[in-house]
């Protein structure tokens, strides 16, 4: 290895230093990781101080390359994270000049130019790669492909010399190479042909026999068909073996292949802007390859063509359009066939087409180099299908459309991806109006909105809907919307006389391109009614380990049949969901569908139950879970999970009602803690009505009793007293039929709570005493006893009997203490503090509230802590300690806001009034 600065050869120092520089130069312009350099230097046995030694080598090289360390040299080593990169002009490095010259030579269609370029490239070769620095094994590792490229160049040079009639020169070129590579038949072929044309036919036949012997001895094979054909042609002196002249270079052709732009075309303002940004100003591209990726029917081709026509003047040297048939239901266009079409469009004759894809690609890149051209590759299946078709120069701009994400082009080829999704509601309405007729659409605007919604605002679906309305003048927009709202929506979204103009056909082609495991998962996802699904739930649905499920989801996401809606969350467009459901019915057996449903419903049920147990740790469990899919660490985590899954859990209740009613009531029951804290009371009642019906259908009396009892609480909170009383009595009857004494007592306790909410304390007291008798002697009723005493305290407080109220608060505290229930003790202390403050016992109230806060903190229940601080704030305010009061109240409000507690709005209003009162006190003149 030799490095020169001007006329001076630099002394590169020790072997390791030279090796580091050699590797960096081989990868000039690309980062080389520290780990790779250490592997090259030391292999498996990197010394403990290997990183420091590597840094020392690089430091010495920097001083060598830039002695003054002024940063102005043309060869500079820079650090990029955990890697080094050498910045220099690649054309100053012989190995890169060699590769460039060979590539240009192989691509050239002018034989004289080809020979000249290849000979110049080969003249650069002065010996083995990094001679004197590395051994043969490392040379093979670092220079993979260089020796092969050199042999390819020699072969191509020999072929060019033969075509130019320079037989003796060709003989001299390859004779020594054949001696070194006697089984390389392409070299042997060139040598035989050169000898024959030089009048040395006998020597040519001898070369063939020597080669046949070498192949048999070394590889156990005979010569290939082409070499045998040449041998027999020489034997019969075939006149076609004589050179006929030079191949002419292709004439310069300007292709104009863009199909007509799709009309009407609306929207896509953002996508146009991103395409313009990628193309840059005056053709100075920020990216030379852009991928328009999106699901079937998203309008990718329409977008590409409309942009291409608008920008046509930016590509004066031509525009290619090539349909790669990646998802067309036909055999995909191979890179070889695609290059044949592209080269044909550039005027290359069939006789002059290169034999290999690599050579054809090189020729294409050569012919379009420095020409301002657009290459529009439509409907690509994969990055591999596209890669050979990419022009090499920055003057060309390549636009690719695909239903896949083509991640390989983005990662390895610097492509920029633009995802093409649905239209906006307004754009969808405009498109429908343009096709169906503005008057019809304007007169039935609500139905128009519904049609675009049912079409998922997918351009293909909206166009088909518009065409259907335009064709059927007697069909009202409202009537067509009603037709689309049925389970025949996909069947309705097709054009009668054009089988390809159908949403189902487009989705079928995407589905067909999936591997069977991904198809199965896609079909199963169609069974789910919720708006999205998490990765763990997908794994449960499919009965797969999570990594396997993630791999299959990645395939579906790449095909744009599933979209990522957040961290490890996935969703499908409505039309895709309908399609997937139909595939599930068609492709999966009823047993498979039922098994998948049971798996995912079990997951939702047990996950919700785990979260509910965190919210209500001391209350009777809803049921015993059979699996443990999640383990929330605290109340905040449980609430966060329930918040994410709320809509899916409600949808699961509806989904399970008919065929799996046991799951329906159990999932609803497991949502109780969430519904009580966060959900609307009317929505809660609607969910529980369905759950109660499901429990009846399942024949589960205990389930019905549990659900009906909780419905009573929701009715009570809504002050729907009659419904609440009826639900309590129904729950009491059901529990009694089961012989569940604690259950019947709980139903009575709930009935007493209804009376208290209705301000009927006397009736509440009577029912609470009945509940006490019902639960007497029942094991495990500690929490129940605490609640009885607590409710009696509230009832006596409402009747104006503070002495009895105080007694029952004390009894409630004692019961909670015997039950070692810190949460109950904290709640009683907070309620007791409120009662004491109401009785103007402010200092005792303050002490009770502080004790309640301390115990609440010990439980980890953030809401309970916030309630304690809210009570402390109220007491401090009553003591005229406004500053400390507001400190407590703001802390409580922060917790309520963070956890979405219902008390946040009321507390915020209370704080505003405090501030308002304080301002009035400071400035009485502001009052009127």
N, C-alpha and C positions, 0 to 999 in steps of 0.2 A: 504494500500500500504506500502511495506517495502523495503528499500534500504540498502544493506550491503556493507561494505568495509572490506574484510577479515572476521574476526569473529565479527566485530563491526556493530551494527545497527545504521544507521544515523538518527539523529533527523531532520526531514524535515521541521519543522516550520509550519507556518499557512496554512490554507486550500488552499488558492489561489496559494501559492507556490507549494504545493504538486500537485495541479491540473495541473499547467503548466508542471511540470516534467512528470506527468502521460501521458499527451497528447503527449509530445515529445517522450517518451519511446514507446508509442503505434505505433508511426510513425518513429521509429529509422531508421536513414539512409536516411530519406526523409525530405525535407524542409517543415516546417509548417508556413504558413503566419502569420504575425502579426494580420491581420484582423480575421483569424480563431481563434487564441488564445483569442483575445478580445471578440469574440462572445461566446466562451466557458465560459469565466470568467463572463461576464456581460449580455449576450444576447442582446436584442435591446437597452438596456440603458447603453451604454458605457459612463463612466464619461468623462468630458472634458480633464482631465489629464490621461486618460486611457493608452495612449501609454507610458507615463513616468512611470506609475505604473507597467506596464508589464516589462519594462526595469529594474526596481528595483527588481522585482521578479527573473528575469533571472540572474541579477548580484549576488544576494544572493545565488542562486543555483550554480553558477559557483564557488563561494568561498567555498560552502559546498562540492562540488564534487572534487575540486582541491584546498585544503586549502593553499598550498604554492604558488599557481598560477604559477607552473613551466611548465604547459602545457604537463606533462608527464603522466597524469592519463588516465585510459582506458575508461573514460566516460567524454566527453567534449562537451559543447554547443557552437556552432559557429553561426555567423551571415552570412546569404547569402542574400544580397539585403534586401527586405522587409520580411524576414522570418528567423526563427531559425531552426537549424538542430542539432540533438544530434548524436555525433559520438561515437559509441560503438559496441562491438560485439553483434549481435542480440541474440546469444546463451546464453548470460548472463541475458536475460530478459525472465521470465517464459512464458509470453503470446506468445512470438515468438517461444520458444522451444516447446510450446504446439502445435502451428500451424504446425511446421515442423514435429513433431512426428506423428501427426494425418495424415498429407499428406502422409508420408512414410508408415504409417500403412495401410491406405486405398489402397495404390498402391501395397502393397506387395502381392505376389502370394503364399507365404509360410504361411500357416495358423498359425503355432506356432509363427513365427516372427510377423505376423499381430497382433495377440492377445497380444504379449509382448509389441510391440510398442504402441498400443492403451491404454493398461493398464498403461504404464509408462506416457503417455500423460495425461490421466485422473487423475493420482495421483498428477499432478502439480496443479490441480484445488483446491484451498484452500478456496474459497469463492467468493462472487460477485466481479466483476471487480471494482477496485479502491474503495473498501469498505471504508466507512467513509469519502470519499472525494466528491462523486457525488451522486445525487438522481437518481431515477429509469429512469426518462425521459432522463437525460443526459447520463446515462449508456446505454440506448437503442441506443442513437445517436452515442456514441463513440465506443461502442462494437458491432455495427451491424454485425451480422453473427457469433459472437463468441458463443453465446448460441446455435445457430443452429448447429455449427460445433461440439460443445460438445455432443449434442443429437445424431448427426450422428455418432460420435465416439462410443457412448454407443451402438447404434444399430449394428454397424459393429463388435464391440467386442462380443456382444451377438450372432451374426451370426457365428463368428469364433468359439466361445465356443461350440455352437450347432454342428458345423461341426466336431469339435474335440471330440465330445461325452461328453462334460462337461455340462450336462443338469442342474444339481443343481446350478453350478456356474452361468450359464446363467439366471436361475430363480432369483437368488439373485441380479444379475446385473440389471434386468429390472423391477422387481416387484415394487420397490419404484417409478421408473420413470413413469410407467403406472398409478400409483395413482396420480401423478402430471400432467400427460398429457394423460387423458383417451380417447382422440379422435385421438391420433397419432397411426394410424393403423399399421405402421411398427413395433413399439414397442409392440403393442398388439399381433401381429402375432408371434414375437419371444417368448413372454411370454407363449402364448397358446401352441406353439410347444415344449417349454422347459418343461412345466407342463405335456403334453401328454407323452413325452419320459421318464419322471420321474415317470410314472404310475399314474398320477393324472389327468386323462381325464375329470372327472366330473368338477374339478376346472377350467380346460381349457374352457369347455363349459360355465361355469358361467362367466368367464372373457368375453367371446364373447357376452353374453346377456347383461352384464353391459355396454359393449362398444356400443352395438346397442342402448341402452337406452340413453347413453350420447350423441351419435351422433344425435339422434332424438330430444333430449331436447335442445342441444346447437346449432346445425347446421341445424336441420330440414332435415337430410339426413339419408340414410341407409348405412351399411358397404359396402366397395368397393368389387369389384368382387374377388380380390385375398383373402381377409379375408373370404368372404362367401365360397370360394372353400376350404379353410383350415378348416372351421367349418364343412362342409359336409364330408371332408376326415376324420376328427376325429370321426364323427358320425358312419362312416362305417369302422372305424379302418383300414384305407388304409395302406398297408405294405410299401408304398413308403415314409411314414412319418418317418420310422426308419432310423437312421444314418447309412450310408454305408461305411464310411471311410474318409480319408483325401484327399483333392485335392493336386495333385503333382504340384510343380512349373514347369514353362515352361523351357525346355532345351535351352541352349544358342545357338542361330542361327546367322549366319553371312549372311545377305541379300546382293546380288549383282544384283541390279535391273536396273542399268543404261542402257538405250537403246544405240544403236550405235551412235557415234558422226556424225553430219551432215557433208557431204563432197560434193564438195569442200568447204572449209571455208577460208575466207580471212579477213584481217584487224582486227579491234577491239583491237588494241594494247592498247589504253588508258583504255578501259573497262577491259581488262585482268589485267592491272596494278592496277586498283582500286579494283578489286576482290582480287588480291593477297595482297594488302594493308589491306583490311578488314579481310582477313583470318589471316594475320600476319605471323610472323616467327615461324617455327616449330609448327604450329597449335595454337599459342597463339593469339587468335583472338582479333582484335580491335573491331569487331562487330560479334555477333554470329548469326545474321539474316541479310541477304542482299536481297533486292528486286530489280530485274531487271524489270523496267517499261518502256513501250514504246507502240507505236501504232501497230495496226495489221500489220503483215508482216515485222516488223523491225528486226526479227531474234533473238528474246530473247531466245527461247528454244535452238536454235543452239549454241548461245554463252554459255548458261548455261551448255549444254552437253559437248562442247569442253573443257571448263574450268574444268568441273568435271572429265573428262577422264585424262586430264593432271595432275590433283591433286589426282588421285585415290589412290595412295600409301599413301597419308596423312590421309586416312580413312580406316585403316586396319580392323576395327570392322564392316564395312559394309556401303553400299550406298543404300538409298531408292530412288525410283522415283515414284511419284504419280501424275497422271493427274487429276486435280480437275474440268476440263470441265467448267470453268467459262464462256468461250465465245465460246464454241464448237457447239452451236445450240442444245445441249442436256441438260437434267436436270443436274444442277451442283451437283458435289459430295458433299454430306452432311458431316459435321464433324464426325457424327456417322459412316457413311460408310467408310470414310477415315481412322478413327482410327481402324475399323475392319480390313481393309487391312493392315495397319501398324503392328498391333498386330499379325495378321496372319503370316506376314512375319517374325515375331520374334518367331514363334512357339507356340503362345497361341491358344489353341483349342477353337472351337465354344462354347463348354459347359462351358468353364472358362471365357468367355468374360464378362466383367462387364455390368451391365444393363444401366447405365447412361453415358452420354458423359463425365461428370466431372470425374467419376470413371475410365472410359476408358483412358482419358487423363492422369490421375494420374498414372495409370499402365504403360502407354507408357513411361512417363517421368522416372519412376522408372527403367524400363528395359533398357533404353538407358543411364541412368546416368553414368557418368565417362567413357563412351565408345566413342572412336573417330570415329564418324559416320557422314555421309553426308545425309541430308534430302533435296531432290530436289522436290519442290512442283510446278508443272507446271500449268500455265493457271488459276491462282487464280482469283476469282471474287471480293472478299472483304476481309478486315482484319478479320472479324468475322469467315469467312470460314477457315482461316489459324490459328487463335490464339490457338485453342485447340490442334493443331498438332505440336506446337513448343516444342522441347526438353527443359528441364530446365537447364541442365548442360552446362558448358562452353566448354566441350570437343567436343560437337556436333556442326556442322555448318549447318545452314539452308539457302538454296537458293530458292527464290520464284520468279516466273515470272508472270507478269500480265499486261494486257492492262490498268488497273487502277493504280493510284498512291499509293494506300494502305497507305494513310496518317495516319490512325490509328495505323498501325504497327510501323511507324516511331515515332509518338508522344508518344505512350504508351508502346511500347515493345522494344524501342531502336534499331529498324532496321535501316540499312543504305540503302538509295535508290540510284541506279545508273540508270540514264535515257539512254535508248538505242535508238539512232536516226538513221538517214540515214548513208550510207557509204560515204566516200569521192569519188570524181570523179575517182581518180586512182584506188581505191579499187573496185568500181563498174565495171570499165573496165576489171580489172583482173578477177573478178568473172564471167562476161559475157564471157570472153575469155576461162576460164577453162571449161565452160559448152558447149559453142557453137563451140569451136575449135579456137586455137590461130591463125591459118593461115587466116581463114575467117575474123576474127575481125581485124587483123593487116592490111589486104589489104583494109579495108574500115574504117579507123580510124575516120574520121569525122562523119560517120553514127553511129559508135559505141558510140561516145560521145553523139550524139543526142538521141540514145536509152536510155542510162543511165539517161539523163536529163528527158526524157519523163516518165521514170520509177520512177522519184523523188529519184533515188539512193536508193530505198527501196529494201532490199535483196530479199524478196519474188517476187517482180515484176521483178527484174533483173534475178532471177533464171528461172522464167517462160519464159521471153524473150529468154534466152539462150537455154532453152529446146525446144522452138518453132523453133529456128534457127537450132538446132542440128537435129530435126526431119524432117525439110523441107530443104533438101540440095539444091533444086532449088530456094529457096527464098533468094534473096540477102539481105545483111544487110541494104543497102540503101532502098530497097523496103519495108522491114519490118519497118524501121524508118518512112517511109512515111505513112504506115498503122497506126502506133501508133499515128501519128500527127493528125489524124482525130478525130471526136467526138465519134468514136467507140473504143477509147483506152482501156477502161475497159473491153469491150467484147474481145478485142484481147489479153489481159493479162490473159489467162487461158489455162490449159492443157486439150486437147480434151477428153481424157479417164479418167480424174480424176477430178470430180466436186469440190473436196475440194481444188485443186490446182488452185485457182483463186483469184485475188486481190479483186474482187467484193464480193465474198463469205466471205472473211476475214473481209471486212469492214461492210458487212451486219450483221455479228454476233456482232460486236461492237455496231452498230446502234440499233440492237434489244434489247440490254441490257440497253439502255437509257430509262428514263421515257418519256412519251409522250410530255411534254412541252420542254424538252431538244432536242428531235427528231425534233420538229417543228423548233426550233431555228437553229439547225444544217442544216436542209434543206434550210432555208431562207438564211443562210450565203453562200450557194452555188450559190446564184444569183449574188453575188458581184464579179466584175472583178479585184478590186484593190489588191495589195499585202498584205495588212493588214487592220485592222479596229479598231477603238477606242471603248471603252465601251459606250460612249454617242451615237455613231453612231449605235452600236448594239441595244441599247435600242430603237432608232428611227426605225430601220429596223423591229424589232419585235413588236413595239407598246407597250413597257413595261416601267415601272419605272426603273431607273438605278439599284437599289438594286436587283430587280427581275431578270433583265438581267444578272447581275453579278453572281447571284446564279446559273443560268442555264449555263453560260459560265464556271463556276467552275466545273460543271458536265462534260462538254465537254472536258475541259482541263484534268480532272482526267482520262477520258477515252482515252486521247491522240488523240482525233479527232480534237482538236484545240490546238495550242501551244501559250504560252505567248511570245510575241516578244518585250516586254518593259512594262513600267508602264501603266497599263490599256489599253494595245494594244494586239491584237490577230491576229493569222494567221493560214492558213491551207496549208498542202502540196498539190501540184498540183493534185495528184491522189485522195486525200480526197475531194478536191474542186469539181472535176468532179463527184465523187460519190454523194456529197451533192447536186449538181445541178440536177442530175438525180432523186434524192429523192424528190427534190422540184417539179419537173415536175410530178412525180408519185403521191406524197402524198398531194400536195397543189393544190387548184383550180386556174384557171387562174386569177380569181378575187382576190384571196388571194395574189398571186405573184405580181400582178399589184399594189395592195394596199401597200405591203411591199416596192416595188420599189419606189413608190411615196413618202412614208414616209422617206426613207433614202436619196433619191435625194433632197427632200425638206431640209433635215438636212444639207447636203453638200452645197447646194446652199446658204442657209441663213447664215450658219457659215462662208463660204468664203466671202459672201457679207459684213458681220460684220467686218471681218478682213480687207477687202479692204477699207471700210469706214474710218478705223483708218489710213490707209496709205494715203488716198486721201480725207481728211475731207471736203474740200471746193469745190470739183468738183461735177458735176452733178451725182447723184446716178445712179447705173446701173439699178435698179428697186426697187420696194418697197418689202421688205421681209415680209413674213407672220408669221414667227416665229423668236425667238431670242435665238438660241442654245448656242452661246458663246458671251462673252463680253470682248474682249482683252483690257487690261488696258492701253497699250501704243504700240508704233510702234514695239518695240522689241518683245513683246508678240504676236503681229499679224504676224510678220515675222516668228517667231518660229513655230506658228501653221501652217502657210502655207507651211513651209519647211517640217514639219512632214507629211502633208496631200497631198503634191504635186502630187505624183504618183496616189493616190486614186482619186484626183479631175480630173486628166487627164483621168483615166480609167472611171470615172463616165460620162465624156463627151461622150466617145466612147459608153458606155453602154446605154446611153439615146438616142442616135442618131435616132434609128429606131422607138421605141415605145413611147418615151417621148421627142421629139425634142425640146420642149420649155425649158425643164430643161438643155438640152445640151448647147444651146447658153447662157443661163443665168449663168450656172456654169463657162463657159469660160469667160464670161464678168466679173464675180466676181473675176477672177484670174488676172485681168489686172495689178493691182499695183505690184503683185508678178512677173508676166512675164516681166514687164518693168524693174524691178530692178535686177532680178536674172537669168531669164531663157535665154537659147540660142535663138537668134532671129529666126533662121530657125525653131526651135521647136515651138516657139510661132506662127509663120505663119501657120505651119501644124495644130496646135490645132484650130486656128481661121478659117482656111479653112473649117474644119469639122463643126465648130460652125455656120459658115455662111450658109452652106448647110442645117443644122438643122433648122435654123431660116426660111429659105425658105420653108422647109417641114412643119414647124409649121404655115406658113402663117403670120409670125410676121415681118412686114416691119420695124418697129422701132428697133427690135432686129437685123435684118440684117444690118441696117444702123449703129448701134452702133459697131457691130463686124467688118464690112468692114472699118469703119473709123479708128479703132485701128489697123487693118492690115496695113493700109497706113503708120502708124507711124513705125511699125516694118520694112516694106519695106524701108522706108526712112533711118532708122538707118543702114540697110544693104547696103545702097547706090544703091538699085535696083530702080532707079529713075522711069523708065517707069511703073513698077508695082505699085509703090507708087502713081504716078499721076493718074493711072487708078482707083485705089482704092479710092482716094480722090474724083474723079469725080463721081464714083458710089455712094459713101456715100452722096454727094451733091444732086444727083438726087433723092435718096430715101428720104432724109430729106425734099426736096422740095415737093415731092408727098404727104407728111404728113402735109404740111403747117407749118413745124417747122423752123422758121426763125433763131432762135439761133442755131439750129442744122446745117442748111445750112452754117451759118457764121462760125461755128466750122470746118466744112469740108474745107472751104476756108482757115481758119487759119492753118489747117494741111497741106494743099497744099503749103502754103507759107513756112512752116517749111521744106518741102521737097526741095523747091527751095534754101532755105538758106543752107541746108546740101550739096546741089550740087554746092554751091558757085555761085548762080545766084541771087544776091541781087536785081537787078532791077525788075525781074519778081516777086520776093517775095513782093517788095514794092507795085506793082500794085495790086496783089491779096489781100494784107492786107488792102488796101484802099477799095476794093470791099467788103471785110468782114465787115469793119466798117460800110459801108452803109447798108449792109444786117441786121446788128444787131441793127441799130439805133432805139431807141424807145422801144426796147424789154425789158420787166422787168426782173430783176435778171441777168443782164449781166455784173456785176461788175468785176468778175474774168476774163471774156472774154475780157473786155476793157483793163484790166491790161496786159493780154497776147498779145493783139494787139500792144500796145505801146512798150512792151518789145521786141517783134520781129522786130518792125520798128527800134528800137534803134540798134539792132544787124545788121539789113540790112544796115542802113546808116553807121554803123561802117565799114562794109565790102566794102562799096563804097568809103571809104576815106573821109567821110563828118562828122568829129567829132562833129561839132557844132550841127547839126541836131540829131546826136546820143545822145548827152548830153541832148537835149531838150526832146527827147522821153523817156529817162531814168527818167527824172524829172516827166513827165506826168504819166509814169507807177507807180511811187511812190505815186503820188497824187491819182490815181485811186484805188490803193491798200489801201490807207489810208481811202478814202471814203467808201470803201467796208469793212473797219475794218478787213482786212485779214492780220494778222501778218505774216503768212507763205509766202504770196506773197510779202509783204514788205521786209522780210528778203532775199528772193531770188533775188529781184531786187537790193537791196543794195549790195549783193555779186557780182552780174553781173556788176553793176555800178563800184564797186571797181576794178574789173578786167580790165574794160575799162579804168578807170582813170590811173591804173598802166601802161597799154600799152601806154598811152599818156605821161608817165613819171611824172604824178602828184602823186608822191608816198605818200606824207603826207595826202592829201585829200583821196587818195585811202585807206590808213590805217584807217582813221576815218570812212569811209563808211563800210569797212570790220568789224570793231569793232561794229558798230551799227547793222550790219547784224547778227553778232554773238549773240549780246544781244537779239535781237528779235527772233532769231532761238531758243535760249535757252528757251525763254518764251513759245514757241509753243510745246516744248517737242519733237521736231523732231530731233533725234540724227544724222541722215544723213545730215540734213541741217546744224546743228552745225559743223559737221566734214567738210563740204564743206567750211564753213566760216573760220574754222581754217586752212584749206589747203590754202585758199586765203591769209590769214594773214601771213602764213609761206612764201609764195612766195613773198609778199611785203617786209617782214622783210629781206628776203634774198637779194632782190634788194637794200635794204638800208644797206647791208653789216653787218646785225645783225644776224650772223649765229646761235648763241646759241638759242636766242628766236625763230628764224625761225624753227629750228629743233624740238624745244619743241612743237610748233603748228603742225608740219607735223607728228611727231610721234603720237600725240594725235589723229589726223585725221585718221592715218593708223590703230590705235588700234580699232577705231569705225568701219572702213570699214571691217577689218578682222572679228570682232565679229559679224557683221550683214551680212557678205557675200557680200559686195558691189563690183560692178565691177571695181570701181576706185582703188581698193587696189593694183593690180599688177603695174599699171602705177606709182602710188605714191611711191611704194617700189623702183622701178627703179630710180625714181627721187632722192630719199634720198641717194641711193647708189652713184649716180653721184656726189651729193654734197660732200659726204665723200671722194670720189676719187679725186675730185678737191682740197679739203682741204689738202689731203696727198701730192699731187703733189706740192702744194704751199709751204708746209713745207720742202719738200725734192726734189728740182728740179733735182737732179742727177738721180732719178729713171726714168725719162722720156728718151725716145730714139728718 
